Amino acid sequence: MAQRAAADQLGISERTLLRWRTAGFLKLGVHYRRKFPAPNSPLLYQLELCERAMIQACARDARTLELVGA
């Protein structure tokens, strides 16, 4: 699913998807991939896996959330 549609389905902004990718909550090749191999190619998301990652992130202790990817 395309980025804008995925954000709408998850009830979040496209910017939040970017933050989750940057923070390491969403992994390339697992939660999302490029439509084509080019670096500027649009991102496609696996909605069910993104939703699971979102639920797991919300269930974590707030004191440890900033340690993801460290």
MDAnalysis code that builds the backbone (N, CA, C; Angstrom):
import MDAnalysis as mda
import numpy as np

u = mda.Universe.empty(210, n_residues=70, atom_resindex=np.repeat(np.arange(70), 3), trajectory=True)
u.add_TopologyAttr("name", ["N", "CA", "C"] * 70)
u.add_TopologyAttr("resid", np.arange(1, 71))
u.add_TopologyAttr("resname", ["MET", "ALA", "GLN", "ARG", "ALA", "ALA", "ALA", "ASP", "GLN", "LEU", "GLY", "ILE", "SER", "GLU", "ARG", "THR", "LEU", "LEU", "ARG", "TRP", "ARG", "THR", "ALA", "GLY", "PHE", "LEU", "LYS", "LEU", "GLY", "VAL", "HIS", "TYR", "ARG", "ARG", "LYS", "PHE", "PRO", "ALA", "PRO", "ASN", "SER", "PRO", "LEU", "LEU", "TYR", "GLN", "LEU", "GLU", "LEU", "CYS", "GLU", "ARG", "ALA", "MET", "ILE", "GLN", "ALA", "CYS", "ALA", "ARG", "ASP", "ALA", "ARG", "THR", "LEU", "GLU", "LEU", "VAL", "GLY", "ALA"])
u.atoms.positions = np.array([
    [0.837, -1.162, 0.000],
    [0.000, 0.000, 0.000],
    [0.893, 1.240, 0.000],
    [0.519, 2.221, -0.764],
    [1.302, 3.453, -0.882],
    [1.329, 4.213, 0.441],
    [2.310, 5.102, 0.588],
    [2.542, 5.789, 1.854],
    [1.329, 6.576, 2.344],
    [0.734, 7.389, 1.488],
    [-0.406, 8.202, 1.911],
    [-1.578, 7.313, 2.324],
    [-1.857, 6.279, 1.545],
    [-2.960, 5.370, 1.865],
    [-2.676, 4.605, 3.157],
    [-1.441, 4.191, 3.355],
    [-1.073, 3.477, 4.588],
    [-1.251, 4.387, 5.796],
    [-0.813, 5.624, 5.693],
    [-0.967, 6.577, 6.792],
    [-2.445, 6.787, 7.112],
    [-3.268, 6.933, 6.088],
    [-4.706, 7.109, 6.294],
    [-5.321, 5.892, 6.980],
    [-4.963, 4.699, 6.528],
    [-5.502, 3.467, 7.112],
    [-5.073, 3.281, 8.566],
    [-3.843, 3.686, 8.880],
    [-3.333, 3.546, 10.246],
    [-3.785, 4.694, 11.145],
    [-4.342, 5.745, 10.546],
    [-4.814, 6.884, 11.320],
    [-3.695, 7.783, 11.825],
    [-2.612, 7.849, 11.042],
    [-1.458, 8.669, 11.405],
    [-1.055, 9.514, 10.193],
    [-0.086, 10.390, 10.378],
    [0.381, 11.221, 9.273],
    [1.532, 10.533, 8.538],
    [1.808, 11.006, 7.336],
    [2.964, 10.501, 6.595],
    [4.249, 10.838, 7.339],
    [4.259, 11.959, 8.020],
    [5.426, 12.364, 8.818],
    [5.687, 11.363, 9.948],
    [4.619, 10.843, 10.551],
    [4.775, 9.841, 11.603],
    [5.394, 8.567, 11.033],
    [4.982, 8.175, 9.833],
    [5.608, 7.009, 9.192],
    [7.108, 7.244, 9.020],
    [7.472, 8.445, 8.611],
    [8.892, 8.788, 8.473],
    [9.599, 8.681, 9.828],
    [8.988, 9.217, 10.868],
    [9.603, 9.143, 12.208],
    [9.767, 7.704, 12.653],
    [8.784, 6.864, 12.387],
    [8.879, 5.454, 12.773],
    [9.982, 4.732, 12.002],
    [10.132, 5.070, 10.716],
    [11.234, 4.473, 9.944],
    [12.570, 4.919, 10.515],
    [12.697, 6.207, 10.795],
    [13.939, 6.768, 11.321],
    [14.279, 6.180, 12.687],
    [13.263, 5.980, 13.519],
    [13.469, 5.441, 14.868],
    [13.737, 3.943, 14.861],
    [13.465, 3.286, 13.746],
    [13.711, 1.853, 13.664],
    [12.511, 0.985, 13.995],
    [11.345, 1.596, 14.232],
    [10.142, 0.809, 14.482],
    [9.727, 0.050, 13.230],
    [9.893, 0.684, 12.079],
    [9.545, 0.060, 10.801],
    [10.831, -0.247, 10.051],
    [10.969, -1.492, 9.633],
    [12.193, -1.972, 8.997],
    [12.010, -2.144, 7.486],
    [13.013, -1.691, 6.732],
    [13.031, -1.875, 5.285],
    [13.048, -3.368, 4.971],
    [12.210, -3.791, 4.054],
    [12.142, -5.200, 3.670],
    [11.184, -6.012, 4.520],
    [10.768, -5.462, 5.649],
    [9.795, -6.143, 6.507],
    [8.480, -5.367, 6.488],
    [8.523, -4.134, 6.939],
    [7.328, -3.310, 7.041],
    [7.075, -2.490, 5.773],
    [8.118, -2.188, 5.040],
    [7.980, -1.403, 3.819],
    [9.098, -1.755, 2.848],
    [8.874, -1.390, 1.589],
    [9.888, -1.586, 0.543],
    [9.713, -0.502, -0.509],
    [10.692, -0.383, -1.374],
    [10.600, 0.555, -2.499],
    [9.837, -0.118, -3.635],
    [9.041, 0.670, -4.347],
    [8.277, 0.135, -5.478],
    [9.222, -0.328, -6.585],
    [10.290, 0.444, -6.811],
    [11.328, 0.115, -7.782],
    [12.670, 0.249, -7.071],
    [13.749, -0.296, -7.609],
    [15.041, -0.221, -6.919],
    [15.651, 1.181, -6.811],
    [15.132, 2.147, -7.520],
    [15.692, 3.507, -7.487],
    [15.502, 4.139, -6.105],
    [16.476, 4.925, -5.636],
    [16.377, 5.522, -4.300],
    [15.218, 6.505, -4.124],
    [14.735, 7.095, -5.199],
    [13.612, 8.030, -5.101],
    [12.261, 7.374, -5.385],
    [12.263, 6.074, -5.497],
    [11.045, 5.336, -5.781],
    [10.073, 5.418, -4.595],
    [8.771, 5.427, -4.856],
    [7.791, 5.478, -3.759],
    [7.904, 4.264, -2.835],
    [7.504, 4.460, -1.593],
    [7.511, 3.381, -0.610],
    [6.165, 2.681, -0.595],
    [6.208, 1.372, -0.429],
    [4.996, 0.568, -0.288],
    [5.047, -0.112, 1.076],
    [3.942, -0.095, 1.804],
    [3.895, -0.592, 3.172],
    [3.080, -1.868, 3.288],
    [3.515, -2.765, 4.177],
    [2.751, -3.943, 4.571],
    [1.902, -3.505, 5.760],
    [0.654, -3.214, 5.514],
    [-0.210, -2.591, 6.512],
    [-0.342, -3.418, 7.792],
    [-0.544, -4.721, 7.666],
    [-0.721, -5.560, 8.857],
    [0.532, -5.559, 9.726],
    [1.699, -5.626, 9.101],
    [2.944, -5.631, 9.868],
    [3.200, -4.274, 10.516],
    [2.843, -3.203, 9.823],
    [2.985, -1.858, 10.401],
    [2.059, -1.697, 11.598],
    [0.862, -2.226, 11.475],
    [-0.094, -2.124, 12.575],
    [0.404, -2.900, 13.793],
    [0.971, -4.077, 13.565],
    [1.546, -4.857, 14.683],
    [2.680, -4.093, 15.352],
    [3.543, -3.483, 14.547],
    [4.658, -2.705, 15.097],
    [4.132, -1.533, 15.916],
    [3.054, -0.896, 15.441],
    [2.462, 0.219, 16.150],
    [1.901, -0.236, 17.504],
    [1.228, -1.360, 17.526],
    [0.671, -1.897, 18.776],
    [1.785, -2.246, 19.750],
    [2.842, -2.880, 19.245],
    [3.967, -3.237, 20.114],
    [4.653, -1.996, 20.667],
    [4.808, -0.973, 19.852],
    [5.463, 0.256, 20.308],
    [4.624, 0.937, 21.382],
    [3.319, 0.922, 21.224],
    [2.438, 1.559, 22.210],
    [2.404, 0.779, 23.520],
    [2.673, -0.510, 23.453],
    [2.644, -1.343, 24.648],
    [3.951, -1.260, 25.442],
    [4.988, -0.671, 24.869],
    [6.284, -0.593, 25.543],
    [6.274, 0.460, 26.640],
    [7.164, 0.281, 27.574],
    [7.365, 1.245, 28.649],
    [7.899, 2.532, 28.047],
    [7.274, 3.655, 28.331],
    [7.660, 4.939, 27.745],
    [9.111, 5.291, 28.025],
    [9.670, 4.825, 29.135],
    [11.073, 5.149, 29.466],
    [12.055, 4.477, 28.524],
    [11.654, 3.400, 27.853],
    [12.572, 2.690, 26.973],
    [12.363, 2.991, 25.497],
    [11.331, 3.735, 25.147],
    [11.043, 3.996, 23.729],
    [12.186, 4.719, 23.034],
    [12.874, 5.605, 23.707],
    [13.940, 6.346, 23.067],
    [15.211, 5.530, 22.892],
    [15.231, 4.325, 23.429],
    [16.399, 3.467, 23.283],
    [16.337, 2.602, 22.042],
    [15.216, 2.606, 21.326],
    [15.068, 1.802, 20.110],
    [16.109, 2.255, 19.101],
    [16.826, 1.291, 18.554],
    [17.829, 1.588, 17.536],
    [19.150, 2.060, 18.117],
    [19.242, 2.216, 19.411],
    [20.508, 2.673, 20.034],
    [21.451, 1.520, 20.215],
])
